[in-house]
Protein backbone atom coordinates (compact mmCIF):
# COMPACT_ATOMS: atom_id res chain seq x y z
CA UNK A 1 0.00 0.00 0.00
CA UNK A 2 1.47 3.37 -0.95
CA UNK A 3 1.03 6.49 1.08
CA UNK A 4 -0.14 9.17 -1.31
CA UNK A 5 -0.54 12.68 0.03
CA UNK A 6 0.36 11.73 3.60
CA UNK A 7 3.90 13.10 3.76
CA UNK A 8 4.56 15.38 6.71
CA UNK A 9 7.60 17.46 7.66
CA UNK A 10 8.38 14.71 10.18
CA UNK A 11 9.13 12.42 7.22
CA UNK A 12 12.06 14.57 6.09
CA UNK A 13 15.44 13.98 7.67
CA UNK A 14 16.83 17.19 6.16
CA UNK A 15 15.30 20.63 6.65
CA UNK A 16 16.45 23.96 5.22
CA UNK A 17 16.02 26.85 7.65
CA UNK A 18 16.50 30.62 7.55
CA UNK A 19 17.34 33.26 10.14
CA UNK A 20 13.59 33.66 10.64
CA UNK A 21 13.55 30.16 12.18
CA UNK A 22 16.04 31.13 14.91
CA UNK A 23 16.22 30.27 17.72
CA UNK A 24 16.00 26.84 16.14
CA UNK A 25 14.16 24.05 17.86
CA UNK A 26 13.08 20.56 16.95
CA UNK A 27 10.35 19.67 16.30
CA UNK A 28 9.56 22.70 14.14
CA UNK A 29 6.10 24.33 14.36
CA UNK A 30 5.03 22.77 11.04
CA UNK A 31 5.71 19.21 12.28
CA UNK A 32 3.04 16.91 13.65
CA UNK A 33 3.22 16.91 17.43
CA UNK A 34 1.55 13.56 17.97
CA UNK A 35 4.59 11.65 16.67
CA UNK A 36 7.37 13.98 17.77
CA UNK A 37 9.73 14.16 20.71
CA UNK A 38 10.02 16.86 23.39
CA UNK A 39 11.08 20.28 22.07
CA UNK A 40 14.83 20.79 22.11
CA UNK A 41 16.66 23.96 21.11
CA UNK A 42 19.54 23.43 18.69
CA UNK A 43 22.60 25.69 18.28
CA UNK A 44 22.86 26.76 14.64
CA UNK A 45 25.14 29.49 13.35
CA UNK A 46 23.76 32.11 10.98
CA UNK A 47 26.39 31.25 8.37
CA UNK A 48 24.99 29.81 5.15
CA UNK A 49 25.64 26.10 4.99
CA UNK A 50 26.02 25.58 8.74
CA UNK A 51 24.35 22.39 9.98
CA UNK A 52 23.11 20.85 13.18
CA UNK A 53 21.51 17.46 13.83
CA UNK A 54 18.74 16.75 16.32
CA UNK A 55 19.93 14.15 18.86
CA UNK A 56 16.39 12.76 19.26
CA UNK A 57 15.19 12.16 15.71
CA UNK A 58 18.31 12.69 13.59
CA UNK A 59 16.80 15.46 11.47
CA UNK A 60 19.58 17.63 10.05
CA UNK A 61 18.94 21.36 9.80
CA UNK A 62 20.91 23.44 7.30
CA UNK A 63 21.03 27.24 7.14
CA UNK A 64 20.02 28.53 3.71
CA UNK A 65 21.96 31.30 2.03
CA UNK A 66 20.49 34.80 2.14
CA UNK A 67 19.03 36.02 -1.13
Secondary structure, 3 states (H helix, E strand, C coil): CCCCCCCCHHHCCEEEECHHHCCCEECCCCCCCCCCCCCEECCCCCCCCCEEECCCCCCEEEECCCC
